[in-house]
Amino acid sequence: MQVTSRQAETLLRGNHTFTQLGFSMLLTRLKGLYANDPSQEALQKSTGEINLFLDKFKSIMENDFVTITRL
């Protein structure tokens, strides 16, 4: 699964609950970075990091994919 820039921005601006602690921690870190620099470049970098995480841990992220696809 790959998220779009729009979905990533929704994740970075929202308060969604996920079952995987690692993904929640990644989003918390990226939210702080994006809040300090809300540029398109920062959004693209965050989108890339989210997609890398989702690709690497896709086997344990199945439950959270449902939440992400609804964004």
C-alpha positions in Angstrom: 0.0 0.0 0.0 1.2 3.5 -0.8 -0.2 6.7 0.6 -0.6 9.8 -1.6 0.6 13.2 -0.5 -3.0 14.2 0.3 -3.4 11.1 2.6 -0.1 11.8 4.2 -1.1 15.4 4.9 -4.3 14.2 6.4 -2.3 11.8 8.7 0.0 14.6 9.7 -2.7 17.1 10.5 -5.2 14.6 12.1 -5.6 12.6 15.3 -6.1 9.0 14.1 -5.6 6.0 16.2 -3.6 3.0 15.0 -3.0 -0.4 16.4 0.7 -0.4 15.7 2.8 1.6 18.2 5.7 2.0 15.7 3.5 3.6 13.1 2.0 5.9 15.7 5.4 6.9 16.9 6.5 7.6 13.3 3.5 9.8 12.8 4.2 11.7 16.0 7.7 12.5 14.9 6.7 13.5 11.4 3.8 15.7 12.8 6.3 17.7 14.8 8.6 18.1 11.8 5.7 19.1 9.5 4.4 21.5 12.1 7.7 23.3 12.1 8.1 23.2 8.3 4.7 22.8 6.5 6.4 23.1 3.0 5.7 20.8 0.0 9.2 19.4 0.3 8.6 18.4 4.0 5.3 16.8 3.0 7.0 14.8 0.2 9.7 13.6 2.6 7.1 12.6 5.1 5.1 10.8 2.5 8.2 8.9 1.5 9.0 7.8 5.1 5.4 6.7 5.6 5.5 4.7 2.5 8.8 3.0 3.4 7.4 2.1 6.8 4.2 0.7 5.3 6.1 -1.3 2.7 8.5 -2.7 5.3 5.8 -3.7 7.9 2.9 -4.5 5.6 2.4 -7.9 7.2 1.6 -6.3 10.6 -0.2 -3.2 9.3 -3.2 -4.9 7.7 -5.6 -3.7 10.4 -4.4 -0.1 10.0 -4.6 -0.2 6.2 -8.4 0.0 6.6 -8.1 3.3 8.5 -5.6 4.7 6.1 -7.6 3.9 3.0 -10.6 5.8 4.3 -8.6 9.0 4.4 
